[in-house]
Amino acid sequence: MFRIGVISDTHGHPLPAEVMRLFDGVDLIVHAGDVGSLDVLTEVGAIAPVVAVRGNTDQGETAFLPDSRRVDAGGVSLSVTHSPPGGDNLAAMSDAVVIAGHTHQACVVRLGAVLYVNPGSPVAPRGESPSVAMVDIGPDGTVRARIHRL
């Protein structure tokens, strides 16, 4: 099993201790933008390798992050971006998993062969409790994702 901790929209705030406990033992951490401070990436980077993208509020020390990334993890192709693609664009993507943030609202949706994951925000949710997500990739390439409310 290949496990990915997914986080977004931290805006430079310290992470709740529960995030660190949930991510303990993951193989990879994906941050889907609006990082806000390199301290956030350093903090989660102590747990596992980190892939991060720039969000619409990332300036200064996080402005160097790319707008999007493509990653092969656990034998599965992932696209990571901050702003979610539209439904038609999402369904047409060739990646098995699309990870985005921006809305501060968590969801996991399957559109055709694509699994869309938005982890919400662990520090600044909009209309719901703080959250992160976990993506599990089985040895046979089966992908499952779930939201963890903090």
Backbone as a chain_set.jsonl record, in Angstrom:
{"seq": "MFRIGVISDTHGHPLPAEVMRLFDGVDLIVHAGDVGSLDVLTEVGAIAPVVAVRGNTDQGETAFLPDSRRVDAGGVSLSVTHSPPGGDNLAAMSDAVVIAGHTHQACVVRLGAVLYVNPGSPVAPRGESPSVAMVDIGPDGTVRARIHRL", "coords": {"N": [[0.847, -1.187, 0.0], [0.608, 2.149, -0.91], [0.711, 5.22, 0.549], [-0.666, 8.486, 0.632], [-0.591, 11.613, 2.085], [-2.707, 14.366, 1.971], [-2.959, 17.834, 1.699], [-4.024, 21.246, 1.92], [-4.276, 24.826, 1.442], [-3.112, 26.096, 3.775], [-2.056, 28.533, 4.41], [0.19, 29.54, 5.784], [-0.221, 29.12, 8.482], [0.385, 27.505, 11.662], [0.349, 23.947, 11.767], [-2.307, 21.85, 12.922], [-1.775, 19.522, 15.569], [-2.98, 17.08, 15.144], [-2.906, 16.691, 12.384], [-0.243, 16.064, 11.925], [-0.092, 13.643, 13.302], [-1.918, 12.073, 11.811], [-0.609, 11.999, 9.333], [1.699, 10.639, 9.907], [3.849, 8.147, 8.915], [3.084, 8.099, 6.233], [3.831, 7.757, 2.701], [4.222, 9.861, 0.989], [3.637, 13.374, 0.856], [1.28, 15.64, -0.316], [0.869, 18.966, -1.089], [-1.57, 21.14, -1.958], [-1.362, 23.886, -2.6], [-1.561, 27.473, -1.71], [0.216, 27.642, 0.4], [1.707, 29.447, 2.012], [3.876, 29.694, 3.848], [7.23, 28.611, 4.033], [7.818, 27.2, 6.287], [5.679, 25.492, 6.797], [5.981, 23.523, 4.815], [8.448, 22.517, 5.577], [7.801, 21.467, 8.063], [5.923, 19.339, 7.476], [7.576, 18.005, 5.782], [9.362, 16.734, 7.395], [8.183, 14.391, 7.917], [7.645, 12.968, 5.532], [8.569, 12.823, 1.998], [7.739, 15.784, 0.111], [5.446, 17.133, -2.207], [4.596, 20.082, -3.7], [2.474, 22.763, -4.803], [1.977, 26.087, -6.144], [-0.356, 28.365, -4.807], [-3.069, 30.739, -5.263], [-2.574, 32.728, -3.384], [0.053, 32.49, -2.743], [2.998, 34.08, -2.312], [6.106, 35.892, -2.191], [8.239, 33.999, -0.223], [7.14, 31.551, -1.037], [6.533, 31.811, -3.671], [8.013, 30.636, -5.67], [7.106, 28.102, -6.161], [5.738, 25.671, -8.434], [2.913, 26.13, -10.706], [1.465, 23.853, -11.26], [1.806, 20.292, -10.967], [2.909, 17.121, -12.07], [2.875, 13.854, -10.977], [4.225, 10.648, -10.449], [3.162, 8.185, -8.4], [3.288, 5.427, -6.365], [2.842, 3.868, -8.594], [0.82, 5.123, -9.938], [-0.548, 7.831, -11.81], [-0.614, 11.23, -10.906], [-2.149, 14.431, -10.937], [-1.444, 17.623, -9.752], [-2.734, 20.634, -8.657], [-3.698, 24.012, -7.835], [-6.141, 25.469, -8.24], [-9.263, 24.074, -8.86], [-9.963, 22.045, -11.724], [-12.539, 22.413, -14.246], [-15.583, 20.42, -14.572], [-15.876, 19.04, -17.156], [-13.26, 19.284, -18.132], [-11.917, 17.953, -16.121], [-12.934, 15.31, -16.259], [-11.854, 14.591, -18.692], [-9.175, 14.32, -18.265], [-6.07, 12.523, -18.239], [-4.829, 11.509, -16.055], [-4.899, 9.381, -13.178], [-5.567, 10.385, -10.708], [-6.606, 13.538, -9.575], [-5.58, 16.251, -7.783], [-6.568, 19.031, -5.97], [-6.975, 22.293, -4.458], [-7.967, 25.265, -3.022], [-10.824, 25.849, -2.706], [-11.338, 25.44, -0.053], [-13.039, 23.537, 0.829], [-13.717, 20.273, 1.474], [-13.706, 17.353, -0.581], [-14.306, 14.244, -2.239], [-14.507, 12.89, -5.329], [-15.498, 10.778, -7.953], [-15.047, 10.91, -11.358], [-15.724, 9.392, -14.139], [-12.857, 7.696, -15.038], [-11.269, 9.174, -13.413], [-10.189, 10.193, -10.24], [-11.072, 12.731, -8.169], [-9.712, 14.817, -5.747], [-10.095, 16.981, -3.099], [-8.679, 18.315, -0.34], [-9.773, 20.144, 1.427], [-9.287, 22.461, 4.091], [-6.978, 22.504, 6.785], [-6.82, 24.555, 8.57], [-8.357, 26.802, 7.9], [-11.198, 26.359, 7.169], [-14.143, 26.522, 5.051], [-17.292, 26.832, 5.96], [-17.391, 24.257, 7.001], [-15.912, 21.597, 8.976], [-12.376, 21.656, 9.881], [-10.009, 19.953, 7.735], [-8.15, 17.26, 6.156], [-6.874, 15.059, 3.599], [-6.547, 11.587, 2.703], [-4.919, 9.465, 0.5], [-4.931, 6.266, -0.746], [-3.061, 3.867, -2.434], [-3.301, 0.828, -3.829], [-1.438, -2.298, -4.274], [-2.302, -3.297, -6.691], [-2.936, -1.07, -8.114], [-5.329, 0.08, -7.471], [-7.139, 2.874, -6.389], [-8.01, 4.708, -3.575], [-9.642, 7.243, -1.716], [-10.079, 9.342, 1.118], [-11.651, 11.695, 3.28], [-10.44, 13.302, 6.153], [-11.773, 14.567, 8.958], [-10.866, 17.063, 11.217]], "CA": [[0.0, 0.0, 0.0], [1.303, 3.434, -0.98], [-0.198, 6.167, 1.205], [-0.365, 9.892, 0.391], [-1.302, 12.61, 2.871], [-3.027, 15.498, 1.102], [-3.27, 19.029, 2.475], [-4.09, 22.461, 1.098], [-4.782, 26.057, 2.038], [-2.615, 26.277, 5.139], [-1.863, 29.981, 4.536], [1.267, 29.862, 6.709], [-0.586, 28.852, 9.874], [0.906, 26.247, 12.216], [-0.567, 22.832, 11.538], [-2.796, 21.162, 14.103], [-1.015, 18.3, 15.894], [-3.675, 15.92, 14.581], [-2.425, 16.507, 11.014], [1.039, 15.365, 12.012], [-0.379, 12.248, 13.696], [-2.54, 11.387, 10.675], [0.355, 11.827, 8.251], [2.818, 9.803, 10.344], [3.956, 6.885, 8.191], [2.726, 8.178, 4.814], [4.962, 7.667, 1.776], [4.334, 11.122, 0.277], [2.674, 14.405, 1.229], [0.978, 16.569, -1.393], [0.264, 20.23, -0.66], [-2.212, 21.677, -3.153], [-1.276, 25.331, -2.744], [-1.787, 28.426, -0.627], [1.102, 27.163, 1.458], [1.865, 30.612, 2.867], [5.177, 29.76, 4.516], [8.057, 27.41, 3.861], [7.791, 26.449, 7.55], [4.676, 24.434, 6.656], [6.586, 22.443, 4.027], [9.501, 21.926, 6.41], [7.139, 20.689, 9.112], [5.436, 18.063, 6.941], [8.714, 17.344, 5.147], [10.031, 15.896, 8.396], [7.45, 13.119, 7.946], [7.766, 12.273, 4.24], [8.814, 13.755, 0.888], [6.613, 16.679, -0.153], [5.212, 17.728, -3.515], [3.739, 21.24, -3.45], [2.239, 23.712, -5.89], [1.669, 27.456, -5.721], [-1.751, 28.776, -4.825], [-3.289, 32.124, -5.66], [-2.052, 33.662, -2.379], [1.475, 32.234, -2.488], [3.893, 35.136, -2.768], [7.322, 35.909, -1.371], [9.06, 32.786, -0.117], [6.519, 30.388, -1.685], [6.204, 32.16, -5.058], [8.792, 29.804, -6.596], [6.438, 26.816, -6.389], [5.096, 25.618, -9.754], [1.445, 26.199, -10.721], [0.939, 22.485, -11.276], [2.817, 19.226, -11.008], [2.485, 15.761, -12.386], [3.681, 12.973, -10.138], [3.93, 9.221, -10.437], [3.263, 7.733, -7.014], [2.702, 4.109, -6.174], [2.461, 3.318, -9.887], [-0.354, 5.842, -10.434], [-0.272, 9.203, -12.224], [-1.38, 12.254, -10.207], [-1.994, 15.839, -11.291], [-1.64, 18.473, -8.586], [-2.905, 22.033, -8.989], [-4.419, 24.672, -6.75], [-7.525, 25.742, -8.638], [-9.858, 22.858, -9.432], [-10.41, 22.106, -13.114], [-13.973, 22.227, -14.439], [-16.034, 19.04, -14.71], [-15.523, 18.448, -18.45], [-11.802, 19.19, -18.187], [-11.504, 16.927, -15.17], [-13.277, 13.992, -16.784], [-11.031, 14.323, -19.869], [-7.762, 14.189, -17.892], [-5.57, 11.16, -18.352], [-4.283, 11.067, -14.783], [-5.82, 8.611, -12.352], [-5.961, 11.2, -9.563], [-6.403, 14.98, -9.67], [-5.624, 16.854, -6.458], [-6.65, 20.485, -6.008], [-7.421, 22.932, -3.224], [-8.554, 26.563, -3.316], [-12.187, 26.086, -2.241], [-11.38, 25.216, 1.401], [-14.135, 22.606, 1.069], [-13.23, 18.935, 1.168], [-14.552, 16.411, -1.306], [-13.736, 13.166, -3.046], [-15.489, 12.608, -6.37], [-14.994, 10.032, -9.099], [-15.642, 11.264, -12.638], [-15.154, 8.429, -15.063], [-11.688, 7.01, -14.48], [-10.483, 10.135, -12.643], [-10.577, 10.445, -8.859], [-10.782, 14.109, -7.808], [-9.578, 14.954, -4.301], [-9.831, 18.296, -2.526], [-8.596, 18.014, 1.086], [-10.285, 21.219, 2.272], [-8.224, 23.18, 4.79], [-6.882, 22.138, 8.197], [-6.737, 25.752, 9.419], [-9.295, 27.857, 7.499], [-12.268, 25.772, 6.351], [-15.286, 27.384, 4.727], [-18.584, 26.188, 6.162], [-17.275, 22.866, 7.453], [-14.811, 21.432, 9.923], [-11.046, 21.528, 9.274], [-9.826, 18.622, 7.165], [-7.099, 16.846, 5.226], [-7.301, 13.836, 2.913], [-5.593, 10.491, 2.585], [-5.088, 8.674, -0.716], [-4.27, 4.963, -0.663], [-2.892, 3.188, -3.716], [-3.016, -0.589, -3.596], [-0.433, -2.899, -5.163], [-2.909, -3.537, -7.995], [-3.245, 0.217, -8.715], [-6.609, 0.581, -6.985], [-6.966, 4.13, -5.656], [-9.102, 5.104, -2.688], [-9.36, 8.472, -0.991], [-11.062, 9.689, 2.139], [-11.465, 12.949, 3.994], [-10.327, 13.19, 7.609], [-12.178, 15.784, 9.663], [-10.021, 17.271, 12.396]], "C": [[0.883, 1.239, 0.0], [0.32, 4.478, -0.461], [0.286, 7.6, 1.011], [-1.229, 10.755, 1.31], [-1.494, 13.841, 2.007], [-3.531, 16.66, 1.956], [-3.308, 20.22, 1.527], [-4.491, 23.64, 1.968], [-4.409, 26.203, 3.51], [-2.287, 27.742, 5.428], [-0.848, 30.374, 5.606], [0.961, 29.607, 8.172], [0.094, 27.576, 10.378], [-0.137, 25.139, 12.029], [-1.05, 22.24, 12.857], [-2.009, 19.863, 14.322], [-1.662, 17.063, 15.281], [-3.247, 15.647, 13.138], [-1.138, 15.699, 11.043], [0.834, 13.9, 12.404], [-0.975, 11.461, 12.529], [-1.529, 11.07, 9.579], [1.55, 10.958, 8.649], [2.788, 8.471, 9.593], [3.533, 6.945, 6.734], [3.992, 8.117, 3.957], [5.249, 8.991, 1.077], [3.298, 12.081, 0.851], [2.527, 15.346, 0.04], [0.313, 17.792, -0.786], [-0.252, 20.93, -1.907], [-2.352, 23.2, -3.126], [-1.857, 26.169, -1.627], [-1.056, 27.94, 0.619], [1.312, 28.277, 2.485], [3.21, 30.777, 3.53], [5.944, 28.465, 4.272], [8.11, 26.583, 5.139], [6.798, 25.293, 7.482], [5.271, 23.245, 5.905], [7.7, 21.752, 4.802], [8.89, 21.012, 7.469], [6.659, 19.341, 8.581], [6.557, 17.285, 6.262], [9.535, 16.505, 6.111], [9.381, 14.514, 8.473], [7.705, 12.302, 6.689], [8.127, 13.296, 3.166], [7.55, 14.545, 0.568], [6.623, 17.135, -1.607], [4.248, 18.876, -3.26], [3.61, 22.087, -4.701], [1.879, 25.073, -5.298], [0.168, 27.696, -5.821], [-1.864, 30.251, -5.164], [-2.789, 33.138, -4.631], [-0.573, 33.448, -2.09], [2.327, 33.303, -3.159], [5.151, 35.043, -1.92], [8.029, 34.579, -1.393], [8.443, 31.552, -0.754], [6.165, 30.648, -3.154], [6.94, 31.29, -6.08], [8.097, 28.487, -6.933], [5.758, 26.822, -7.762], [3.57, 25.695, -9.631], [0.808, 24.818, -10.677], [2.101, 21.508, -11.337], [2.136, 17.94, -11.434], [3.429, 14.824, -11.666], [3.248, 11.537, -10.365], [4.182, 8.735, -9.019], [2.575, 6.384, -6.877], [2.223, 3.482, -7.47], [1.26, 4.002, -10.52], [0.041, 7.28, -10.758], [-1.215, 10.172, -11.513], [-1.111, 13.617, -10.822], [-2.293, 16.638, -10.04], [-1.695, 19.914, -9.071], [-3.628, 22.697, -7.834], [-5.883, 24.88, -7.102], [-8.118, 24.531, -9.324], [-10.236, 23.044, -10.896], [-11.923, 21.913, -13.176], [-14.318, 20.781, -14.713], [-15.637, 18.378, -16.014], [-14.015, 18.283, -18.574], [-11.295, 18.085, -17.275], [-11.756, 15.529, -15.725], [-12.393, 13.604, -17.967], [-9.562, 14.105, -19.518], [-7.334, 12.73, -17.925], [-5.007, 10.639, -17.038], [-5.34, 10.335, -13.974], [-6.377, 9.441, -11.213], [-5.653, 12.661, -9.862], [-6.601, 15.546, -8.271], [-5.614, 18.366, -6.623], [-7.12, 20.999, -4.66], [-8.307, 24.106, -3.552], [-9.927, 26.802, -2.688], [-12.321, 26.02, -0.723], [-12.542, 24.3, 1.777], [-13.723, 21.223, 0.57], [-14.229, 18.134, 0.345], [-13.696, 15.368, -2.011], [-14.821, 12.774, -4.035], [-14.81, 11.8, -7.462], [-15.776, 10.45, -10.329], [-15.002, 10.382, -13.697], [-14.014, 7.692, -14.386], [-10.859, 7.906, -13.56], [-11.057, 10.284, -11.234], [-10.12, 11.853, -8.509], [-10.783, 14.214, -6.288], [-9.277, 16.405, -3.955], [-9.835, 18.087, -1.017], [-9.266, 19.044, 1.989], [-9.115, 21.96, 2.887], [-8.183, 22.759, 6.25], [-6.925, 23.337, 9.134], [-7.781, 26.824, 9.085], [-10.414, 27.29, 6.626], [-13.389, 26.783, 6.101], [-16.574, 26.57, 4.883], [-18.538, 24.741, 6.594], [-16.095, 22.764, 8.407], [-13.476, 21.324, 9.187], [-10.824, 20.097, 8.786], [-8.536, 18.499, 6.367], [-7.631, 15.597, 4.528], [-6.17, 12.819, 2.924], [-5.926, 9.721, 1.318], [-4.276, 7.4, -0.555], [-4.241, 4.322, -2.038], [-2.466, 1.755, -3.419], [-1.993, -1.119, -4.575], [-0.964, -3.181, -6.565], [-3.298, -2.231, -8.701], [-4.597, 0.783, -8.32], [-6.369, 1.813, -6.122], [-8.222, 4.42, -4.843], [-8.686, 6.375, -1.97], [-10.456, 8.7, 0.028], [-10.652, 11.006, 2.812], [-11.36, 12.641, 5.492], [-10.685, 14.539, 8.22], [-11.379, 15.88, 10.946], [-10.85, 17.735, 13.579]], "O": [[1.797, 1.359, 0.815], [-0.788, 4.6, -0.983], [1.465, 7.905, 1.192], [-2.455, 10.637, 1.31], [-0.547, 14.313, 1.377], [-4.401, 16.498, 2.811], [-2.695, 20.197, 0.46], [-4.982, 23.471, 3.084], [-5.266, 26.405, 4.37], [-2.246, 28.142, 6.592], [-0.995, 31.408, 6.259], [1.811, 29.858, 9.027], [0.349, 26.664, 9.592], [-1.342, 25.375, 12.122], [-0.276, 22.14, 13.809], [-1.628, 19.192, 13.363], [-0.97, 16.105, 14.936], [-3.226, 14.492, 12.711], [-0.971, 14.757, 10.268], [1.519, 13.018, 11.886], [-0.587, 10.318, 12.284], [-1.582, 10.003, 8.969], [2.34, 10.58, 7.784], [1.788, 7.753, 9.643], [3.612, 5.929, 6.044], [5.09, 8.395, 4.44], [6.369, 9.23, 0.625], [2.221, 11.665, 1.279], [3.517, 15.794, -0.539], [-0.676, 17.681, -0.063], [0.519, 21.274, -2.803], [-3.361, 23.737, -3.583], [-2.54, 25.673, -0.731], [-1.616, 27.842, 1.711], [1.117, 28.07, 3.683], [3.648, 31.906, 3.753], [5.378, 27.373, 4.303], [8.414, 25.391, 5.09], [7.048, 24.229, 8.048], [5.088, 22.096, 6.308], [7.875, 20.538, 4.693], [9.4, 19.923, 7.735], [6.957, 18.305, 9.176], [6.503, 16.059, 6.173], [10.319, 15.657, 5.686], [9.959, 13.58, 9.028], [7.951, 11.098, 6.759], [8.009, 14.5, 3.391], [6.435, 14.048, 0.73], [7.668, 17.477, -2.162], [3.19, 18.67, -2.666], [4.506, 22.126, -5.544], [1.528, 25.192, -4.124], [-0.485, 27.29, -6.782], [-0.852, 30.931, -5.334], [-2.597, 34.304, -4.974], [-0.001, 34.162, -1.266], [2.375, 33.418, -4.384], [5.241, 34.201, -1.027], [8.384, 34.077, -2.459], [9.157, 30.579, -0.996], [5.563, 29.794, -3.805], [6.528, 31.22, -7.238], [8.472, 27.826, -7.901], [5.259, 27.858, -8.203], [3.006, 25.367, -8.587], [-0.274, 24.645, -10.114], [3.221, 21.859, -11.709], [0.95, 17.719, -11.185], [4.647, 14.984, -11.737], [2.056, 11.242, -10.462], [5.291, 8.862, -8.5], [1.408, 6.234, -7.237], [1.306, 2.66, -7.463], [0.733, 3.525, -11.525], [0.866, 7.874, -10.065], [-2.432, 9.986, -11.504], [0.024, 13.925, -11.186], [-3.274, 16.372, -9.345], [-0.816, 20.364, -9.805], [-4.122, 22.01, -6.94], [-6.766, 24.502, -6.332], [-7.535, 24.012, -10.276], [-10.772, 24.087, -11.27], [-12.519, 21.324, -12.275], [-13.438, 19.989, -15.052], [-15.112, 17.264, -15.998], [-13.541, 17.258, -19.064], [-10.355, 17.367, -17.618], [-10.88, 14.666, -15.664], [-12.198, 12.416, -18.224], [-8.775, 13.74, -20.391], [-8.129, 11.825, -17.672], [-4.732, 9.445, -16.918], [-6.53, 10.633, -14.073], [-7.516, 9.242, -10.791], [-4.568, 12.986, -10.346], [-7.646, 15.352, -7.651], [-4.767, 18.919, -7.324], [-7.603, 20.235, -3.824], [-9.291, 23.965, -4.278], [-10.163, 27.894, -2.173], [-13.311, 26.495, -0.167], [-12.978, 24.295, 2.928], [-13.42, 21.038, -0.609], [-15.439, 18.227, 0.549], [-12.528, 15.594, -2.326], [-15.918, 12.377, -3.642], [-13.681, 12.098, -7.853], [-17.004, 10.363, -10.358], [-13.861, 10.61, -14.099], [-14.176, 7.135, -13.3], [-9.864, 7.459, -12.991], [-12.26, 10.478, -11.06], [-8.925, 12.146, -8.544], [-11.717, 13.768, -5.622], [-8.317, 16.986, -4.46], [-10.866, 17.722, -0.452], [-9.326, 18.844, 3.202], [-8.058, 22.075, 2.266], [-9.227, 22.663, 6.895], [-7.05, 23.175, 10.348], [-8.058, 27.679, 9.926], [-10.565, 27.694, 5.473], [-13.554, 27.756, 6.836], [-16.898, 25.729, 4.044], [-19.562, 24.058, 6.557], [-15.369, 23.736, 8.618], [-13.437, 20.948, 8.015], [-11.375, 19.149, 9.345], [-7.926, 19.489, 5.964], [-8.728, 15.132, 4.841], [-5.003, 13.154, 3.125], [-7.082, 9.364, 1.089], [-3.081, 7.447, -0.264], [-5.262, 4.241, -2.722], [-1.41, 1.51, -2.836], [-1.704, -0.481, -5.588], [-0.191, -3.292, -7.516], [-3.918, -2.267, -9.764], [-4.976, 1.857, -8.786], [-5.511, 1.808, -5.239], [-9.341, 4.382, -5.356], [-7.512, 6.56, -1.653], [-11.605, 8.306, -0.169], [-9.475, 11.357, 2.889], [-12.106, 11.816, 6.02], [-9.981, 15.529, 8.019], [-11.231, 14.898, 11.674], [-10.309, 17.961, 14.662]]}, "num_chains": 1, "name": "protein.A"}
